[in-house]
């Protein structure tokens, strides 16, 4: 495995760890969150809301003030988190 591949694997593990940390409170509200993609070059993570979060008016706030905020704090290489359908 090349150094770049190792770095990307480590990045993916850290992103997945953040998702797992924020998953319980989202599930407590009847929703869920799924990691869809990580674009290391762009510093972008794509997620998908599921369950009660899908279509919820508060999902945008959860995305920016919750998911993205924690992701940027714990994985500084990530600059943006976006929700996809």
N, C-alpha and C positions, 0 to 999 in steps of 0.2 A: 504494500500500500504506500502510495506516495505521500509526502508531507501535506500536500494540498488535500488529498482524499482524507487523511487523518483529521485535518483541521475542519473539513466540512462535516465529518462524522461527529466530531466533538460539538460543533455548532448545532447539529441536528439533535444530539442528545440533550443539550442545554435548553433548546427550544421546547422539546418534548417534556422536559422536567417542569418548565414554567406552565405549560398547558395542564399538566397533571396537578400542579399546585392550585391553579385557579378553577379546575373542574368541579371540585366538591361544592363550592358556594353556588355555582351555576346550576348544578344538578339539584341542589336544595330548592331552587325556584322552579323546578320542573323542566329545565332545559339541559343542554349539553353543548359541548364544543369539540370540534374535530379539526385536527391539523391536516390541511390539504396540501400545502407546498411551502418550501423554503427556497428563496432565491438569494443565495449568499452574495452574489455580485451586486445586486440592487439593495441588499439589506432588508428584504421584504418577506414577510410571513403571511400566508393566506390561510384563513380559518373558515370553518362553516359552523354556524349556529344551528342547533337542532332542537326538537321538542318545543317547549313553550317559548324559547328564545327566538324561534323563527317567526319573523313578522312582528315581534314585540316592538312597540315604540321606544322602549328603553334600550334596545339592543345596540343602537349606535353609541349611546353613552357607555354602556358596558364595554364595548369594543375599544373606545378611545381612552376612557378614564380608568378602566380596569385592565383589560387584556394588554393593550399597547403600552400602557404606563409600566406595568410589571415586566413586560418583555424587554423594554428599553433599559430598565434598571438592572435586570439580571443578565441580559445578553446585549451588551452595548453595541455589538456589530449590527444589530437589528434597528432600523430606523423607522419602519412602518409595519403596521399590521392591518390587513384588509379582510373584510368578510366577503365571501363568494357564495353564490347559490348553488 
